[in-house]
Amino acid sequence: MDKQGKIKHFETTSKIKKEKTKQEQVNKMASSSSYNYPCAACKFLRRKCIPGCVFAPYFPPEDPQKFMNVHKIFGASNVTKLMNDVLPHQREDVVSSLAYEAEARIRDPVNGCVGIISYLQRQLDRLQKDLDATKADLIQYSSKGMAVLPCMSSTQPVTPQQRVTDHFATRRIGGGYYQLRPSYYGNRMWNLQNHSNFHGSND
């Protein structure tokens, strides 16, 4: 037997042992309940809880409301037939499902479990829309951030000569500052230079 076969054989053996142990516990609970106190199902149906009672492991006497709900919605005979149609290790899941459905039907006679499913589905749809909107915002912000980086990298540094030029291109007029146009500032500097040259040549 190869390694794969050994692993599969081990898993199958473990599963069989687990189901056998679970069934022994169920039988023990059923027999103990019959000797100590009748299960909730037998007490509600007013019958003797015999050893091996199919209801005893799943409807303990301390929780009578569980069987009352199941009996009200599905009926004791239907529950008995359903439990006898499944394997012993599946009965616990069957009873749990029946109890949940019965409680939901009693709380909401019109919709039952469908109402709960619809509510959860609407909640899921709303959360999915919120998630999609958040993802769209993240993509938008990320694209904006990537667009700003090239603009920042393409900005030319200001040289000391430009700072001096900007300083002298500003004139104070009245109570504020007036930024002279480059053409006016250039003409003004040219006139001042020519004026100085003219006086220098005359001297």
C-alpha positions as MATLAB code, in Angstrom:
seq = 'MDKQGKIKHFETTSKIKKEKTKQEQVNKMASSSSYNYPCAACKFLRRKCIPGCVFAPYFPPEDPQKFMNVHKIFGASNVTKLMNDVLPHQREDVVSSLAYEAEARIRDPVNGCVGIISYLQRQLDRLQKDLDATKADLIQYSSKGMAVLPCMSSTQPVTPQQRVTDHFATRRIGGGYYQLRPSYYGNRMWNLQNHSNFHGSND';
ca = [
       0.000    0.000    0.000;
       1.419    3.362   -1.023;
       1.518    6.478    1.132;
      -1.677    7.901   -0.392;
      -3.565    4.675    0.281;
      -2.340    4.533    3.868;
      -3.526    8.088    4.516;
      -6.946    7.349    2.999;
      -7.266    4.120    5.007;
      -6.330    5.956    8.200;
      -8.912    8.690    7.553;
     -11.643    6.112    6.855;
     -10.809    4.148   10.002;
     -10.796    7.297   12.126;
     -14.169    8.344   10.727;
     -15.710    4.947   11.496;
     -14.344    4.995   15.051;
     -15.634    8.517   15.578;
     -19.136    7.604   14.380;
     -19.138    4.475   16.540;
     -18.117    6.449   19.628;
     -20.751    9.064   18.921;
     -23.446    6.414   18.534;
     -22.409    4.784   21.819;
     -22.739    8.143   23.561;
     -26.176    8.627   22.023;
     -27.327    5.193   23.175;
     -25.950    5.864   26.642;
     -27.815    9.157   26.855;
     -31.009    7.513   25.659;
     -30.820    4.688   28.186;
     -29.910    7.005   31.057;
     -32.767    9.366   30.275;
     -35.254    6.499   30.223;
     -34.218    5.378   33.682;
     -33.856    8.830   35.208;
     -36.478   10.978   33.560;
     -38.460   10.832   30.317;
     -37.217   12.959   27.429;
     -39.055   16.128   26.462;
     -40.716   14.396   23.504;
     -42.084   11.457   25.479;
     -43.202   13.724   28.294;
     -45.029   16.025   25.892;
     -46.638   13.065   24.089;
     -47.442   11.459   27.464;
     -45.848    8.160   26.726;
     -43.211    6.016   28.387;
     -39.641    6.811   27.386;
     -38.258    3.362   26.560;
     -34.549    2.470   26.220;
     -33.280    3.396   22.767;
     -35.866    6.172   22.358;
     -35.063    7.988   19.118;
     -35.944   11.362   20.662;
     -34.087   11.053   23.965;
     -30.563   12.090   22.867;
     -31.811   15.202   21.054;
     -34.712   16.431   23.166;
     -33.490   16.475   26.778;
     -36.045   16.930   29.562;
     -34.528   20.273   30.627;
     -35.438   21.859   27.262;
     -39.111   21.046   26.607;
     -39.683   24.114   24.406;
     -37.401   22.700   21.710;
     -39.635   19.699   21.047;
     -42.811   21.743   21.436;
     -41.720   24.027   18.599;
     -40.714   21.123   16.347;
     -43.947   19.257   17.075;
     -46.062   22.354   16.403;
     -44.544   22.996   12.968;
     -43.661   19.519   11.668;
     -45.543   17.048   13.843;
     -44.091   14.216   15.944;
     -44.832   11.482   13.383;
     -43.061   13.347   10.579;
     -40.049   13.974   12.799;
     -39.918   10.291   13.770;
     -40.083    9.206   10.136;
     -37.395   11.694    9.107;
     -35.038   10.610   11.877;
     -35.484    6.944   10.989;
     -34.686    7.671    7.331;
     -31.223    9.080    8.058;
     -28.106    7.512    9.512;
     -27.677    7.694   13.296;
     -24.727   10.097   13.113;
     -26.826   12.469   10.960;
     -29.740   12.751   13.365;
     -28.207   15.475   15.481;
     -27.845   17.750   12.448;
     -31.399   16.948   11.359;
     -32.834   17.847   14.755;
     -30.793   21.055   14.924;
     -32.088   22.091   11.501;
     -35.694   21.266   12.386;
     -35.466   23.142   15.677;
     -34.031   26.236   13.987;
     -36.627   26.211   11.208;
     -39.448   25.685   13.684;
     -38.313   28.580   15.880;
     -37.990   30.851   12.834;
     -41.480   29.885   11.632;
     -42.974   30.607   15.049;
     -41.300   34.020   15.208;
     -42.269   34.877   11.634;
     -45.237   32.740   10.504;
     -45.280   34.321    7.026;
     -41.645   34.153    5.959;
     -39.950   31.816    8.425;
     -36.343   31.036    7.485;
     -36.831   32.744    4.122;
     -37.216   36.061    5.944;
     -33.909   35.549    7.742;
     -32.172   34.539    4.513;
     -33.581   37.579    2.682;
     -32.477   39.896    5.472;
     -28.955   38.485    5.474;
     -28.825   38.660    1.670;
     -29.789   42.345    1.702;
     -27.166   42.984    4.351;
     -24.570   41.168    2.249;
     -25.498   43.181   -0.861;
     -25.216   46.457    1.051;
     -21.814   45.531    2.439;
     -20.663   44.487   -1.032;
     -21.701   47.878   -2.443;
     -19.847   49.661    0.362;
     -16.771   47.565   -0.351;
     -16.924   48.319   -4.087;
     -17.321   52.049   -3.402;
     -14.343   52.012   -1.047;
     -12.207   50.210   -3.625;
     -13.216   52.770   -6.277;
     -12.240   55.632   -3.949;
      -8.864   54.037   -3.273;
      -8.204   53.647   -7.000;
      -9.212   57.263   -7.616;
      -7.007   58.633   -4.840;
      -4.099   56.461   -5.951;
      -4.354   57.716   -9.541;
      -4.482   61.337   -8.351;
      -1.408   60.804   -6.204;
       0.493   59.313   -9.133;
      -0.506   62.293  -11.324;
       0.816   64.829   -8.791;
       4.263   63.235   -8.532;
       5.392   63.995  -12.140;
       4.272   67.630  -11.757;
       6.307   67.979   -8.573;
       9.368   66.380  -10.148;
       9.178   68.640  -13.242;
       9.251   71.865  -11.183;
      12.477   73.808  -11.869;
      14.475   75.050   -8.857;
      14.641   78.803   -8.326;
      18.155   80.220   -8.800;
      19.560   83.122   -6.738;
      19.522   85.320   -9.863;
      15.790   84.718  -10.281;
      15.190   85.604   -6.633;
      16.993   88.944   -7.104;
      15.078   89.624  -10.299;
      11.760   88.849   -8.599;
      12.681   91.114   -5.710;
      13.491   94.136   -7.880;
      10.516   93.438  -10.127;
       8.222   94.204   -7.165;
       7.395   97.827   -6.376;
       5.497   99.162   -3.403;
       2.604  101.351   -4.506;
       0.312  102.871   -1.891;
      -0.465  100.385    0.859;
       0.376   97.264   -1.118;
       2.744   95.630   -3.529;
       2.462   95.642   -7.279;
       4.192   93.019   -9.373;
       5.523   94.674  -12.517;
       5.063   92.915  -15.779;
       8.245   91.355  -17.159;
       8.118   93.494  -20.335;
       7.769   96.701  -18.323;
      10.506   95.675  -15.920;
      12.828   94.812  -18.822;
      12.202   98.143  -20.538;
      12.705   99.995  -17.276;
      16.073   98.372  -16.649;
      17.122   99.050  -20.262;
      16.184  102.734  -19.925;
      18.094  103.065  -16.657;
      21.151  101.460  -18.197;
      21.040  103.715  -21.274;
      20.500  106.760  -19.083;
      23.607  105.912  -17.056;
      25.650  105.314  -20.191;
      24.465  108.604  -21.664;
      25.478  110.625  -18.600;
      28.758  108.774  -18.379;
      29.642  109.616  -21.931;
      28.728  113.288  -21.426;
      30.912  113.502  -18.348;
];
